């Protein structure tokens, strides 16, 4: 740790909190006040799969998915996960009409979509060279069918395999897309052909997959103690492995496990997730700043703000403590953001000169290799990476120090916007895994500080129920154009328009 610059380094990930305006003594004092007395015991429980989600009375086990004994970590060809990856990436998985599968469409939503989509995009350049088969992986999540509308015209029923990814195997959004796919394939394949050669199920509900008709050999399961937004390390990560190969997916798990070790045993001043958590909670409570901007300065990480939005806001956006008692203090912040270089031409104006307070995590990759290109292009891409890093450093500096010009208020940068710089020397599957695990542990630590359950999500259940009622009303308009149920004047009006 470089004390004077407030930089903490680990094997794959580094944190610079120099622009938070806090001394280490400030951070220690706040941590002593907010962390539970048994914090050391609780974090070890998490890493051993023994921490209890009290709402469901189940242990939280996502960290076990990246252990060396997990299902997806067995040697190649020695388990169903790796065998499926091998067959599809080698072109040896044949569809019902004997043609090799060329496209895979992952149908899922939330934790069954965001993490896999983000990671596949970020890491696709690291794909193993073992396969010369050009396997394309697509992602569909939207219940309105918009993504499916775009994907179906560019794939062929005879050469496309669908992953149905749903922890419960009952998700309405997911099966709305699945039902449309079934209509799409019926002119080319029978339902039996489709199920036996063109579908893989990934779920915690094995019976649900069996009842749907998916053969046992094409079912990948994970424990119902793995939360959806924490499930990227489980069989839900199949699209990542299909994109980059089992070996590289294993490296991503290695990076996460190494961050687990870092989080488990290092003291506060050397512990990246703990520092992120304590500083973030200080900004939320003592400074009363209600939002955190995620600003990655590498295009490969452009989907990280959306992923972290779900991870943090679904975990810590709570109004009761873990004893189910109402609370009257702020918990998780609003998570938002975007790809930094593009944000400079969009919302950075507000960040530098707008009225609202915010904090930010800048994420930077210092160096970039460019495999697959000639020397001239590689050199140019490295120069572009330096340009991105220079802009990242410039904007985070201005957000903290400002640039006062009293003679011209229009050019005044007020500064004093607290921010972190999270950086790594290179983006690799290993450093990427460490980055995601660090944010997971930050969220867990803040949940303990606020005495809330970070592993339940009751806040959307009522909306789902009301949606079912409204859909029933839409489907059963009477002869006079009146919906069966009456909701309110505005909702009833739209139902009649439907």
Secondary structure, DSSP 8 states (H G I E B T S, - for coil): -BTTTTEEE-SS-EEE-GGG---HHHHHHHHHHHS-TTHHHHHHHHHHT--EETTTTEE--GGGGGSTTSGGGS-TTSSHHHHHHHHHHHT--B-TTS-B--EEEEE--GGGTHHHHHHHHHHGGG--TT--S--EEEEE--TTSHHHHHHHTTS-GGGEEEEEE-SSS--HHHHHHHHHHHHHHTTTS-HHHHHHHSEEEEES-HHHHHHHT--GGGEEE--TTS-GGGGGGTGGGHHHHHHH-HHHHHHHHHHHHHHHHHHHHS-GGG-HHHHHHHHHHHHHHTS---EEEEEESSGGGTTHHHHHHHHHHHHH--SB-TTS-B--S--S-EEEE--HHHHTTTTHHHHHHSSS--EEEEEEE-----TTS-HHHHHHHHHHHHHHHHHHHHHHHHHHH-B--TT-GGG-B-----EEEEEESS--HHHHHHHHHHHHHHHHHHHHHTT--TT--GGGHHHHHHHHHHHHHHHT--TTS--SS---HHHHHHHHH-
